[in-house]
Amino acid sequence: MEHLSPTWIAAFDRVVHDHAGLRDASADRRVVVQFTVSATPRPPGPPADGPADAGDDADDHTVVYALVLDHGDNHVVAGTQPAPDITLRTDRRTAAAIASHAESAQTAFMSGRLRLGGDVRVLIANQDLLAGVDDCSRALRDDTEFAANGAIGA
């Protein structure tokens, strides 16, 4: 299945929902992480007209989905979620590199290709949950096709 496609988002949702360790780890908290993945790389840093999590991706090739960890009822949903705790914005190529473990999220962040918005304290306080999410994405890696050129639909 193609990375970031509706089929991939649905498969990621099933894995996240069924992961017992993630369900147990999130039993006493709610965290929403919104992902915005554009088709083409943007210049490093926040857009000139606003913060790093501003909605400046209006093209048809942007994929938006959210990880909703809600007291053990965990899901991955397509589209924008109201008031996410954390927002992550990147381009298709960087998202594929992170998801396939060809590059770490930390490296992408430090180079300005992964932008973080929202409350950083929530991210820090929930590192254990995000490690559980990585376990879930690992389960999809073998069945996921990552576009080599970074183009959505490639």
Z-matrix of the N, CA and C atoms (Angstrom, degrees):
N
C 1 1.450
C 2 1.523 1 109.20
N 3 1.302 2 115.23 1 150.21
C 4 1.456 3 120.52 2 -176.21
C 5 1.534 4 111.08 3 -80.16
N 6 1.329 5 115.71 4 131.64
C 7 1.461 6 122.21 5 177.52
C 8 1.523 7 109.80 6 -54.22
N 9 1.316 8 117.03 7 132.24
C 10 1.456 9 126.69 8 177.25
C 11 1.527 10 114.47 9 73.54
N 12 1.311 11 118.33 10 2.94
C 13 1.462 12 121.33 11 176.25
C 14 1.533 13 109.18 12 -73.07
N 15 1.333 14 118.14 13 163.43
C 16 1.474 15 119.77 14 175.31
C 17 1.532 16 112.00 15 -55.50
N 18 1.321 17 117.63 16 -36.05
C 19 1.476 18 121.26 17 178.40
C 20 1.521 19 110.39 18 -64.89
N 21 1.334 20 116.66 19 -42.19
C 22 1.465 21 120.51 20 179.19
C 23 1.528 22 110.59 21 -66.02
N 24 1.326 23 117.47 22 -43.28
C 25 1.471 24 120.58 23 178.89
C 26 1.520 25 110.05 24 -60.89
N 27 1.345 26 117.79 25 -41.93
C 28 1.470 27 121.30 26 178.58
C 29 1.527 28 111.30 27 -64.70
N 30 1.335 29 117.07 28 -40.26
C 31 1.465 30 120.53 29 178.37
C 32 1.529 31 110.77 30 -67.10
N 33 1.326 32 116.69 31 -41.56
C 34 1.462 33 121.15 32 177.20
C 35 1.522 34 109.95 33 -61.60
N 36 1.322 35 116.99 34 -40.35
C 37 1.463 36 121.36 35 177.16
C 38 1.526 37 111.01 36 -59.04
N 39 1.332 38 117.08 37 -46.61
C 40 1.475 39 120.02 38 -179.32
C 41 1.526 40 110.99 39 -60.73
N 42 1.344 41 116.12 40 -44.30
C 43 1.469 42 120.12 41 -178.47
C 44 1.536 43 110.23 42 -64.93
N 45 1.326 44 116.92 43 -45.23
C 46 1.474 45 121.07 44 -179.81
C 47 1.522 46 110.35 45 -63.90
N 48 1.315 47 116.29 46 -43.03
C 49 1.467 48 120.29 47 -178.59
C 50 1.528 49 111.93 48 -64.64
N 51 1.336 50 116.99 49 -37.81
C 52 1.463 51 121.52 50 -174.41
C 53 1.524 52 114.84 51 -90.18
N 54 1.325 53 118.50 52 -5.90
C 55 1.467 54 122.00 53 -175.98
C 56 1.538 55 109.88 54 -74.97
N 57 1.327 56 116.79 55 108.23
C 58 1.474 57 121.81 56 -175.53
C 59 1.522 58 112.22 57 -62.24
N 60 1.318 59 117.69 58 -40.71
C 61 1.461 60 120.52 59 -179.66
C 62 1.516 61 112.01 60 -63.76
N 63 1.319 62 117.16 61 -41.03
C 64 1.460 63 121.29 62 178.12
C 65 1.522 64 110.93 63 -68.82
N 66 1.322 65 115.82 64 -38.33
C 67 1.473 66 120.22 65 176.78
C 68 1.529 67 110.20 66 -60.58
N 69 1.321 68 117.09 67 -45.57
C 70 1.465 69 120.63 68 179.80
C 71 1.530 70 111.43 69 -66.26
N 72 1.336 71 116.87 70 -42.54
C 73 1.466 72 120.81 71 -177.85
C 74 1.524 73 112.56 72 -66.35
N 75 1.327 74 117.07 73 -29.16
C 76 1.466 75 120.41 74 -178.02
C 77 1.522 76 113.02 75 -97.96
N 78 1.310 77 117.71 76 7.44
C 79 1.468 78 121.31 77 -173.80
C 80 1.523 79 114.02 78 -58.84
N 81 1.327 80 117.17 79 -29.23
C 82 1.464 81 119.41 80 -175.10
C 83 1.526 82 113.41 81 -112.33
N 84 1.344 83 117.59 82 19.93
C 85 1.463 84 119.07 83 -179.19
C 86 1.526 85 111.90 84 -154.53
N 87 1.325 86 113.29 85 164.63
C 88 1.465 87 121.28 86 177.30
C 89 1.521 88 108.06 87 -129.64
N 90 1.326 89 115.83 88 127.18
C 91 1.459 90 122.45 89 179.01
C 92 1.529 91 107.60 90 -139.15
N 93 1.327 92 115.60 91 132.68
C 94 1.463 93 120.78 92 176.48
C 95 1.524 94 108.17 93 -120.18
N 96 1.336 95 115.40 94 123.19
C 97 1.456 96 122.31 95 178.72
C 98 1.527 97 107.25 96 -116.31
N 99 1.317 98 115.93 97 118.53
C 100 1.470 99 121.87 98 -179.85
C 101 1.523 100 109.33 99 -98.70
N 102 1.331 101 116.66 100 133.36
C 103 1.459 102 123.30 101 178.64
C 104 1.528 103 109.00 102 -113.79
N 105 1.309 104 116.48 103 130.90
C 106 1.464 105 121.87 104 173.31
C 107 1.520 106 107.01 105 -123.52
N 108 1.333 107 115.79 106 119.15
C 109 1.455 108 121.32 107 -176.21
C 110 1.528 109 108.02 108 -120.97
N 111 1.331 110 115.74 109 114.10
C 112 1.464 111 120.53 110 -179.99
C 113 1.525 112 110.06 111 -90.67
N 114 1.315 113 115.09 112 160.52
C 115 1.461 114 120.42 113 -177.56
C 116 1.523 115 112.09 114 -69.51
N 117 1.320 116 117.06 115 -34.38
C 118 1.457 117 120.30 116 -175.41
C 119 1.512 118 110.60 117 -122.77
N 120 1.324 119 116.44 118 152.77
C 121 1.468 120 119.70 119 178.41
C 122 1.523 121 111.29 120 -62.24
N 123 1.304 122 115.38 121 145.28
C 124 1.461 123 122.46 122 174.00
C 125 1.519 124 106.88 123 -107.31
N 126 1.316 125 117.27 124 157.35
C 127 1.461 126 118.71 125 176.45
C 128 1.529 127 110.53 126 -58.71
N 129 1.321 128 118.15 127 147.69
C 130 1.466 129 120.28 128 178.26
C 131 1.523 130 111.32 129 -58.01
N 132 1.333 131 114.82 130 149.31
C 133 1.461 132 121.18 131 176.97
C 134 1.506 133 112.24 132 91.04
N 135 1.331 134 116.19 133 175.99
C 136 1.468 135 119.97 134 -178.77
C 137 1.516 136 111.02 135 -70.00
N 138 1.347 137 116.89 136 154.30
C 139 1.449 138 118.82 137 176.24
C 140 1.522 139 110.21 138 -62.18
N 141 1.319 140 115.80 139 155.02
C 142 1.465 141 120.69 140 -175.68
C 143 1.515 142 112.65 141 -61.52
N 144 1.340 143 117.27 142 -26.27
C 145 1.449 144 119.19 143 -174.23
C 146 1.529 145 114.45 144 -101.03
N 147 1.319 146 119.46 145 10.10
C 148 1.457 147 117.84 146 -179.89
C 149 1.507 148 112.75 147 177.46
N 150 1.333 149 116.71 148 -175.13
C 151 1.462 150 122.12 149 -177.88
C 152 1.523 151 111.72 150 -72.48
N 153 1.322 152 115.00 151 170.79
C 154 1.459 153 121.39 152 -176.21
C 155 1.516 154 113.13 153 -61.17
N 156 1.306 155 119.96 154 -22.52
C 157 1.452 156 120.39 155 -178.86
C 158 1.519 157 112.46 156 -105.82
N 159 1.325 158 117.76 157 17.62
C 160 1.459 159 120.70 158 176.45
C 161 1.515 160 109.57 159 -67.65
N 162 1.314 161 117.45 160 152.35
C 163 1.454 162 121.62 161 -176.94
C 164 1.518 163 111.90 162 -85.67
N 165 1.319 164 118.67 163 74.29
C 166 1.461 165 121.29 164 -176.62
C 167 1.522 166 113.20 165 -102.42
N 168 1.323 167 119.23 166 11.47
C 169 1.458 168 122.38 167 179.59
C 170 1.516 169 108.96 168 -104.18
N 171 1.327 170 117.12 169 96.97
C 172 1.448 171 120.13 170 -176.50
C 173 1.520 172 112.11 171 -105.58
N 174 1.336 173 120.04 172 0.28
C 175 1.454 174 120.07 173 -177.41
C 176 1.523 175 111.57 174 -76.62
N 177 1.324 176 115.31 175 164.11
C 178 1.467 177 121.51 176 -177.70
C 179 1.520 178 113.09 177 -72.36
N 180 1.326 179 117.94 178 -11.79
C 181 1.454 180 120.92 179 -173.68
C 182 1.526 181 113.69 180 -99.19
N 183 1.294 182 117.01 181 6.32
C 184 1.454 183 120.80 182 177.78
C 185 1.524 184 109.20 183 -82.51
N 186 1.321 185 115.98 184 133.70
C 187 1.463 186 121.86 185 177.40
C 188 1.522 187 107.36 186 -107.85
N 189 1.329 188 115.72 187 127.72
C 190 1.455 189 121.25 188 177.89
C 191 1.524 190 107.40 189 -123.70
N 192 1.312 191 114.86 190 128.32
C 193 1.469 192 119.79 191 175.86
C 194 1.522 193 108.08 192 -148.92
N 195 1.316 194 115.36 193 165.82
C 196 1.463 195 119.68 194 -177.92
C 197 1.516 196 110.67 195 -135.59
N 198 1.301 197 113.70 196 146.42
C 199 1.454 198 123.00 197 171.29
C 200 1.518 199 105.61 198 -99.67
N 201 1.328 200 116.58 199 117.94
C 202 1.457 201 121.86 200 -178.46
C 203 1.526 202 107.95 201 -114.36
N 204 1.321 203 115.73 202 107.84
C 205 1.464 204 122.28 203 177.71
C 206 1.517 205 106.22 204 -104.14
N 207 1.314 206 116.18 205 105.58
C 208 1.459 207 120.86 206 -167.87
C 209 1.526 208 111.66 207 -128.50
N 210 1.329 209 115.82 208 85.65
C 211 1.460 210 122.11 209 176.49
C 212 1.536 211 111.98 210 50.63
N 213 1.324 212 115.86 211 44.75
C 214 1.460 213 121.89 212 177.56
C 215 1.511 214 114.39 213 91.02
N 216 1.312 215 118.36 214 -15.93
C 217 1.461 216 122.01 215 176.78
C 218 1.526 217 106.87 216 -96.31
N 219 1.326 218 116.26 217 87.52
C 220 1.452 219 122.65 218 -168.72
C 221 1.520 220 111.50 219 -103.66
N 222 1.328 221 115.78 220 139.73
C 223 1.460 222 120.97 221 -177.22
C 224 1.519 223 111.27 222 -147.57
N 225 1.316 224 114.95 223 160.21
C 226 1.459 225 123.69 224 167.11
C 227 1.516 226 104.90 225 -118.07
N 228 1.329 227 116.71 226 123.94
C 229 1.460 228 121.18 227 -175.32
C 230 1.518 229 110.55 228 -126.65
N 231 1.313 230 116.01 229 141.85
C 232 1.459 231 121.46 230 176.48
C 233 1.517 232 109.60 231 -74.19
N 234 1.314 233 116.36 232 146.06
C 235 1.455 234 121.47 233 174.60
C 236 1.512 235 113.12 234 95.27
N 237 1.312 236 113.36 235 177.47
C 238 1.457 237 122.75 236 -176.37
C 239 1.524 238 110.52 237 -79.98
N 240 1.312 239 115.93 238 138.90
C 241 1.460 240 122.49 239 175.47
C 242 1.525 241 109.26 240 -107.24
N 243 1.332 242 117.32 241 143.85
C 244 1.465 243 118.92 242 178.18
C 245 1.530 244 110.87 243 -69.16
N 246 1.294 245 116.41 244 134.93
C 247 1.464 246 124.49 245 173.27
C 248 1.527 247 114.34 246 48.83
N 249 1.358 248 117.79 247 59.32
C 250 1.466 249 118.28 248 175.38
C 251 1.528 250 110.65 249 -65.79
N 252 1.323 251 115.73 250 149.81
C 253 1.462 252 120.78 251 177.91
C 254 1.520 253 111.18 252 -72.33
N 255 1.325 254 115.75 253 -37.20
C 256 1.453 255 123.05 254 -175.94
C 257 1.526 256 107.79 255 -135.36
N 258 1.321 257 116.70 256 139.68
C 259 1.461 258 120.39 257 172.34
C 260 1.516 259 108.68 258 -122.87
N 261 1.315 260 115.23 259 138.30
C 262 1.454 261 122.10 260 176.95
C 263 1.519 262 107.57 261 -124.92
N 264 1.333 263 115.64 262 129.00
C 265 1.469 264 121.58 263 -178.11
C 266 1.525 265 108.91 264 -126.67
N 267 1.317 266 114.40 265 134.05
C 268 1.454 267 119.78 266 177.81
C 269 1.520 268 109.66 267 -158.07
N 270 1.318 269 116.12 268 -176.13
C 271 1.452 270 121.36 269 175.63
C 272 1.527 271 109.11 270 -102.69
N 273 1.317 272 115.13 271 168.54
C 274 1.463 273 122.29 272 -175.88
C 275 1.537 274 111.99 273 -58.17
N 276 1.301 275 117.33 274 -44.78
C 277 1.467 276 120.62 275 -177.33
C 278 1.528 277 111.12 276 -63.61
N 279 1.323 278 117.49 277 -44.07
C 280 1.462 279 121.15 278 179.51
C 281 1.524 280 110.74 279 -66.79
N 282 1.329 281 117.03 280 -41.73
C 283 1.469 282 120.47 281 177.86
C 284 1.523 283 111.03 282 -59.37
N 285 1.335 284 116.91 283 -41.89
C 286 1.462 285 120.73 284 178.65
C 287 1.525 286 111.14 285 -65.70
N 288 1.329 287 116.58 286 -40.89
C 289 1.469 288 120.35 287 179.52
C 290 1.524 289 111.05 288 -63.07
N 291 1.326 290 116.64 289 -40.83
C 292 1.467 291 120.12 290 179.16
C 293 1.527 292 110.46 291 -69.05
N 294 1.336 293 116.72 292 -47.55
C 295 1.464 294 120.76 293 -176.97
C 296 1.528 295 112.43 294 -64.51
N 297 1.324 296 117.09 295 -32.90
C 298 1.466 297 120.65 296 -179.85
C 299 1.528 298 112.59 297 -87.19
N 300 1.322 299 116.36 298 -1.97
C 301 1.470 300 123.95 299 -177.90
C 302 1.522 301 112.80 300 67.31
N 303 1.327 302 117.02 301 23.15
C 304 1.456 303 119.90 302 172.85
C 305 1.523 304 110.42 303 -77.07
N 306 1.342 305 116.26 304 -19.77
C 307 1.458 306 122.38 305 179.55
C 308 1.524 307 108.23 306 -148.51
N 309 1.314 308 116.39 307 148.18
C 310 1.461 309 119.43 308 177.69
C 311 1.529 310 110.04 309 -84.93
N 312 1.309 311 115.59 310 153.32
C 313 1.463 312 120.56 311 175.60
C 314 1.524 313 109.99 312 -61.69
N 315 1.310 314 117.31 313 -35.43
C 316 1.461 315 121.26 314 179.65
C 317 1.526 316 111.25 315 -62.01
N 318 1.331 317 117.14 316 -42.55
C 319 1.456 318 121.01 317 178.85
C 320 1.525 319 110.87 318 -64.50
N 321 1.324 320 116.50 319 -44.09
C 322 1.466 321 120.81 320 178.44
C 323 1.519 322 110.67 321 -63.00
N 324 1.321 323 117.39 322 -39.73
C 325 1.464 324 121.33 323 178.57
C 326 1.531 325 110.41 324 -64.96
N 327 1.314 326 116.80 325 -47.52
C 328 1.465 327 120.96 326 -177.62
C 329 1.534 328 111.61 327 -63.57
N 330 1.325 329 117.18 328 -28.75
C 331 1.468 330 120.26 329 179.81
C 332 1.533 331 111.98 330 -87.53
N 333 1.341 332 116.92 331 -3.54
C 334 1.459 333 120.41 332 178.40
C 335 1.515 334 114.92 333 85.85
N 336 1.325 335 118.02 334 5.77
C 337 1.461 336 120.70 335 -179.53
C 338 1.520 337 112.83 336 -90.37
N 339 1.313 338 118.03 337 -12.55
C 340 1.463 339 123.93 338 172.91
C 341 1.512 340 106.36 339 -121.24
N 342 1.325 341 115.77 340 120.56
C 343 1.465 342 120.12 341 -177.24
C 344 1.522 343 109.56 342 -110.22
N 345 1.295 344 114.48 343 138.49
C 346 1.448 345 122.82 344 -176.34
C 347 1.518 346 109.66 345 -111.70
N 348 1.318 347 115.62 346 135.66
C 349 1.448 348 120.90 347 174.40
C 350 1.516 349 109.52 348 -133.91
N 351 1.303 350 116.10 349 171.88
C 352 1.453 351 120.41 350 -178.90
C 353 1.515 352 111.17 351 91.15
N 354 1.308 353 115.44 352 -155.14
C 355 1.455 354 122.11 353 -175.08
C 356 1.532 355 110.61 354 -93.94
N 357 1.306 356 117.14 355 103.51
C 358 1.463 357 122.46 356 -178.11
C 359 1.526 358 110.88 357 -59.44
N 360 1.318 359 117.10 358 -30.44
C 361 1.473 360 119.73 359 179.09
C 362 1.524 361 111.44 360 -61.88
N 363 1.328 362 117.17 361 -33.59
C 364 1.468 363 120.96 362 177.25
C 365 1.525 364 109.75 363 -65.40
N 366 1.318 365 116.52 364 -41.21
C 367 1.464 366 121.02 365 177.89
C 368 1.524 367 110.50 366 -60.71
N 369 1.315 368 116.36 367 -47.62
C 370 1.463 369 121.23 368 -178.67
C 371 1.531 370 111.07 369 -64.66
N 372 1.319 371 116.68 370 -42.47
C 373 1.462 372 121.07 371 -177.65
C 374 1.526 373 113.11 372 -69.98
N 375 1.328 374 117.09 373 -16.47
C 376 1.465 375 120.22 374 -175.42
C 377 1.528 376 112.98 375 -119.75
N 378 1.325 377 116.33 376 29.88
C 379 1.465 378 120.42 377 179.38
C 380 1.522 379 112.06 378 -59.50
N 381 1.327 380 117.31 379 -34.45
C 382 1.461 381 120.23 380 179.62
C 383 1.524 382 111.15 381 -64.81
N 384 1.323 383 116.87 382 -38.63
C 385 1.461 384 119.98 383 177.69
C 386 1.520 385 110.87 384 -64.96
N 387 1.310 386 116.17 385 -42.61
C 388 1.456 387 119.47 386 -178.20
C 389 1.527 388 111.32 387 -67.51
N 390 1.319 389 117.79 388 -29.55
C 391 1.466 390 120.40 389 173.84
C 392 1.528 391 109.55 390 -65.07
N 393 1.312 392 117.50 391 -37.94
C 394 1.462 393 121.62 392 176.12
C 395 1.517 394 111.82 393 -65.09
N 396 1.316 395 116.68 394 -35.46
C 397 1.465 396 121.05 395 176.85
C 398 1.524 397 109.87 396 -65.78
N 399 1.326 398 117.40 397 -37.98
C 400 1.456 399 120.33 398 176.60
C 401 1.526 400 110.79 399 -61.61
N 402 1.338 401 117.86 400 -37.05
C 403 1.457 402 120.69 401 174.44
C 404 1.529 403 110.50 402 -59.28
N 405 1.328 404 116.18 403 -39.30
C 406 1.464 405 120.82 404 179.54
C 407 1.524 406 111.13 405 -66.92
N 408 1.312 407 117.16 406 -44.49
C 409 1.466 408 119.36 407 -179.57
C 410 1.526 409 111.22 408 -67.06
N 411 1.314 410 116.65 409 -30.81
C 412 1.470 411 120.62 410 176.84
C 413 1.531 412 110.20 411 -59.92
N 414 1.328 413 117.09 412 -36.41
C 415 1.455 414 121.31 413 -179.88
C 416 1.529 415 112.02 414 -64.87
N 417 1.329 416 117.59 415 -23.27
C 418 1.466 417 121.48 416 -179.68
C 419 1.517 418 113.60 417 -93.25
N 420 1.312 419 118.04 418 -18.25
C 421 1.463 420 121.35 419 -170.08
C 422 1.526 421 114.39 420 -54.58
N 423 1.326 422 117.73 421 -44.27
C 424 1.460 423 120.14 422 -176.42
C 425 1.521 424 112.13 423 -65.92
N 426 1.324 425 117.84 424 -26.53
C 427 1.460 426 122.05 425 -178.34
C 428 1.524 427 113.04 426 -98.14
N 429 1.323 428 117.49 427 4.44
C 430 1.463 429 121.40 428 -175.61
C 431 1.518 430 110.84 429 -103.90
N 432 1.335 431 114.74 430 135.26
C 433 1.462 432 121.75 431 173.81
C 434 1.516 433 107.37 432 -98.91
N 435 1.323 434 116.04 433 121.16
C 436 1.450 435 121.90 434 178.88
C 437 1.520 436 108.24 435 -101.50
N 438 1.332 437 116.98 436 122.28
C 439 1.465 438 122.02 437 -179.04
C 440 1.518 439 109.62 438 -62.72
N 441 1.324 440 116.35 439 124.49
C 442 1.454 441 120.82 440 -177.75
C 443 1.511 442 112.94 441 -68.02
N 444 1.328 443 116.96 442 -32.32
C 445 1.462 444 118.97 443 -176.86
C 446 1.513 445 113.56 444 -96.32
N 447 1.313 446 117.39 445 1.22
C 448 1.448 447 120.40 446 176.88
C 449 1.508 448 115.13 447 81.55
N 450 1.322 449 118.35 448 1.02
C 451 1.467 450 119.90 449 -178.98
C 452 1.513 451 110.67 450 -85.30
N 453 1.296 452 116.61 451 134.95
C 454 1.456 453 120.28 452 176.39
C 455 1.513 454 108.20 453 -69.46
N 456 1.327 455 115.09 454 132.13
C 457 1.436 456 121.05 455 -178.49
C 458 1.533 457 112.78 456 86.69
N 459 1.319 458 117.92 457 6.74
C 460 1.463 459 120.57 458 -178.89
C 461 1.519 460 110.85 459 -78.23
